[in-house]
Amino acid sequence: MGIRLPSLLFSAKQILKTQSVSVQGQSNVPKGHIAVYVGEIQRKRFLVPISYLNHPSFVNLLSRAEEEFGFNHPTGGLTIPCNEEAFIDVTSRLYTS
């Protein structure tokens, strides 16, 4: 399966745009970041820099989210179906690279 980066980014941006409209004025997400929900059963909210959307490791996580949920996420936000430790491991490597 090839990576469909442009469609993934477009779809993620559409979800984020919808979220920002629906919670206008109520968001506590700093500019330049997105909120994602991580977990297989219990979901935890993380704030990540938008720049992560271009990194291949994060794109892989987005692909897993697309396979699991399509673009109809159960929490109404971007949900990544992996355990919290794996997510922290991936994002901590993005921060240092």
Summary of the structure (lengths in Angstrom):
residues: 97
radius of gyration: 12.7
end to end distance: 26.1
largest distance: 39.5
contacts: 236
relative contact order: 0.18
helix: 52%
strand: 15%
